[in-house]
Amino acid sequence: MILTVTLNTALDITYTVDALTPHTSHRVDRVGERPGGKGLNVARVLAALGHESVVTGFVGGSVGTVLRELIAPLPPRDALVPIEGSTRRTVAVVDAATGDTTQLNEAGPTVTPTEWTAFLAAYETLLRDADAVALCGSLPPGIHVGAYAELVRRARAAGVPTLLDTSGEPLRRGIAARPDLAKPNADELARLTGSREPLRAARDARRRGAHAVVASLGPEGLLAATPDGIWQAAPPAPVLGNPTGAGDSVVAALLAGLVEGLPWPDRLARAVALSAATVLAPAAGEFDPAAYEELLPRVTVTEEATAA
Amino acid sequence: MILTVTLNTALDITYTVDALTPHTSHRVDRVGERPGGKGLNVARVLAALGHESVVTGFVGGSVGTVLRELIAPLPPRDALVPIEGSTRRTVAVVDAATGDTTQLNEAGPTVTPTEWTAFLAAYETLLRDADAVALCGSLPPGIHVGAYAELVRRARAAGVPTLLDTSGEPLRRGIAARPDLAKPNADELARLTGSREPLRAARDARRRGAHAVVASLGPEGLLAATPDGIWQAAPPAPVLGNPTGAGDSVVAALLAGLVEGLPWPDRLARAVALSAATVLAPAAGEFDPAAYEELLPRVTVTEEATAA
């Protein structure tokens, strides 16, 4: 199975309103609720791709109870670790006419040292059956900034490859612990390396410790700097739609390609097609399977002449 | 005891952010949660004034569970009726620097006819021990627009005086059922009667059925049209602060004055002082007891020469 870690899970609430006008009162026309946090989304896409997936991280309080109720009927297995604090909410306020979204993100519960220790024990047990592990998203308050670095080291000790998808200092520390793959977007890569030139920045990230780096460049596709070479992968044409979850689909496709032992060009083609099929799907975070099949053979993967 | 009815209870969530900017992402710095719905607030103020108070209405789902947990340690007794649907949330987004607030209000759960029948049975039982009843706030989906009218009639049959504090069509229908007291604000009164002239509109509302009408005129105080006369009551000077809950304090003071059998000028003086002391309190919906005592003798109550 593939394990995904979401230390700061969330209940994602969507409010549809006519138009958000600051300092006025709004009646919410539609309320949506879904399980949130990058690793949970990645696990759902993995399950849709036919991979057994297990989600872990923290869950607590009444919001956590709702989160578990929403996860229960889904394919990923719930191996979340209970905590005293309450799981956070995120609220996305969507303007009905334009689809423009205003995001409000709670910080999350404070995790105690005892709870972190309990998580590490659960993580070690889960690693025994894991073919790969994805470490996803922000850290809740109370978790030390080197947490992902610690999880990368423990996975390597257990012989399980790791994919790291986070930002800021947790990304910097995590990369130094030498994960198998880091998947920053262009902004995260620039903050990490100081370079806005993706190829230079991806190589720099590899020198900092990541075995391979796949940078998502938005509509332009992906850039991969790996021990086997450097590739650019791009969709046949820019796709219009809701980009929510596109990054999580990239992570899921890369993990699936890793455990299936696919060559890099095939992994990247799948990741680009799945990402585009996610943007095209009407529901945020879902992907359109027909669009995926149609796009897959049309993704262009170009090897860069320069050696890594 | 004094009974307050809140058919559309809420979990009031407050998010403090730097400044709300539509179509961007915000980190929420502080999260507050409190029991919401006008009748719940009125009952808390009544308890603070030394009156035994009981809250009823509907509660359900995981949000309802949180609401009951928040009510449990407070003085008002919880006599809420469980339903299948989930209690709504309201989200107030407060800009940290200015205090400006953007409000997002969920509509609330759909109440079934069976649940409404169960509520009516509980209401009849509660009326037996009630000295007065306040009917407060909006109606959740599924509740017929004449619901407050029905509750007014049942209270009268039980010999319990009623105060009605709602708006729109439920107010219009409720007033026609002849409540002892209606407390619209100036906007609600204008929508009901078509007149923006408060004295004319308050008299019109009496002709429509309300035994007495107390209109809240914001910083200018209150206007009361009653069988005993017409009064204006005003604070000694305009007060600056957070007006959230000021209207609920007016309702609480009027109910307390009613069950204590105070003359109208005394009821109005208390209502104005309590409202101003609520605006002055740092926490939304609370009142400052020292400010209340200080303001009470300084409220001016003027009888209008015109007969009702």
Interface residues (C-beta under 8 A of the other chain):
Chain A: Y15 V17 L20 T21 P22 H23 T24 S25 H26 R27 V28 D29 V31 S62 V63 T65 V66 E69 V91 V93 D95 D100 T101 T102 Q103 L104 N105 E106 A107
Chain B: Y15 V17 L20 T21 P22 H23 T24 S25 H26 R27 V28 D29 V31 S62 V63 T65 V66 E69 V91 V93 D95 D100 T101 T102 Q103 L104 N105 E106 A107
